[in-house]
Amino acid sequence: MPKNNAEKILKILKNNFSLPKWVSTERNPFQTLVVTIISQNTAGKNTIRAFEALSNRLPITPEALAKADLKEIEASLHVAGLFRNKARVIKKVSQIIIERFHGSLDWIYSMPFEKTRETLLSLPGVGPKTADVVLLFSAKRPTIPVDTHVERVSKRLGLVPEKANYEDIRTALQTLYLPDDYLDVHLLFISLGRSYCKALKPLCKQCPVSGLCPSKRIED
């Protein structure tokens, strides 16, 4: 029964993991957008180092980043990898936010959810995961971002079908869990994926939810 297992899994994860220290729900929507763009294909530690470097060099506002020299943004993001492309995207999205939204993303708090998500997805560099991170972390809107860890863990635990795509996974998890738990589900599934449910060599014997996992391996 996926629903029963889902509740048991979350309870076990809450008892075994602390929420990551790098997580912040205090950033405004634009800051969250910038840090999430930086995080694409980048480890959490390097993401924060790059965001802090950028913050120390420039105000994290659409106005400042739209006007900034591209090389200055690139220099700050160097540690994050793909820094040239990310710098271009950040500068471009800053310009668009000024032109289309008067320099503010505050509309994400009040616009209907699906319209808000659709509008975010229209911005350069913003895919479904990035849009959902901004919505969940900064506006506490009811959505679950699905990264590679969340996808892998959800499928191995049998909570979603093996061939489920991003939207299938997001919808299924949101059906299994209460909105108040969406942030925990996102973060704790990532913690499980990084610590035990690894892509190539999952540590099934040590995994705290192995007893509920239909994909567990007998040998490690």
Residue pairs with C-beta under 8 A, 6 or more apart in sequence:
2 158
2 159
2 176
3 176
5 157
5 158
5 159
5 212
6 159
6 176
6 177
8 212
9 157
9 159
9 209
9 212
10 177
10 181
10 184
10 185
10 188
12 208
12 209
12 212
13 184
13 188
13 189
13 191
13 192
13 208
13 209
14 184
14 188
15 208
16 208
17 188
17 191
17 192
17 195
19 184
19 187
19 188
20 44
20 187
20 190
20 191
22 44
22 45
22 47
22 48
23 137
23 187
24 137
25 137
25 138
25 140
25 183
27 35
27 137
27 138
28 105
28 138
29 105
29 106
29 108
29 134
29 138
29 139
30 60
30 61
30 62
30 97
30 104
30 105
31 60
31 138
32 133
32 134
32 137
32 138
33 93
33 105
33 123
33 126
33 130
33 134
34 51
34 54
34 60
34 65
34 90
35 47
35 48
35 51
36 129
36 130
36 133
36 134
37 86
37 89
37 90
37 93
37 125
37 126
37 130
38 47
38 50
38 51
38 54
38 77
38 80
38 86
38 90
39 47
39 80
40 82
40 86
40 125
40 130
41 81
41 82
42 50
42 80
42 81
42 82
46 79
46 80
46 81
47 80
49 79
49 80
50 76
50 77
50 78
50 79
50 80
50 83
51 60
53 76
53 77
53 79
54 60
54 73
54 76
54 77
56 76
57 72
57 75
57 76
58 64
58 65
58 68
58 72
58 73
58 76
61 103
62 94
62 95
62 97
62 98
62 103
62 104
63 94
63 98
63 103
64 94
65 73
65 90
65 91
65 94
66 91
66 94
66 95
66 98
68 91
70 87
70 88
70 91
73 87
73 90
73 91
74 83
74 84
74 87
77 83
77 86
77 87
77 90
80 86
86 125
89 124
89 125
90 125
92 124
92 125
93 123
93 124
93 125
93 126
96 123
96 124
97 103
97 104
97 105
97 123
101 107
105 134
107 116
107 119
108 116
108 120
108 134
108 135
108 138
108 139
108 141
109 139
111 119
113 135
113 141
113 142
113 143
116 135
116 139
116 141
117 131
117 132
117 135
117 143
120 126
120 130
120 131
120 134
120 135
121 127
121 128
121 131
126 134
128 145
128 146
128 166
128 167
128 170
129 145
129 146
129 147
129 166
132 143
132 144
132 145
132 146
132 170
133 145
135 141
135 143
136 142
136 143
136 144
136 145
136 182
136 183
136 186
137 183
142 174
142 179
142 182
143 170
143 174
143 182
144 150
144 170
144 173
144 174
144 177
144 182
144 185
144 186
145 170
145 186
146 154
146 166
146 169
146 170
146 173
147 190
148 193
148 199
149 189
149 190
149 192
149 193
149 194
149 197
150 169
150 173
150 185
150 186
150 189
150 190
150 193
151 166
151 169
152 193
152 197
152 199
153 189
153 192
153 193
153 197
154 160
154 164
154 169
154 172
154 173
154 189
155 161
155 162
155 164
155 169
155 215
156 197
156 202
156 213
156 214
156 215
157 209
157 212
157 213
157 214
157 215
158 213
158 214
158 215
159 172
159 173
159 176
160 168
160 169
160 172
160 173
161 168
164 172
173 185
174 182
177 185
192 207
192 208
192 209
195 203
196 202
196 203
196 204
196 206
196 207
196 208
197 203
197 207
201 220
202 216
202 217
202 220
203 220
204 210
204 213
204 216
204 217
204 218
204 220
205 220
206 220
207 213
207 216
210 216
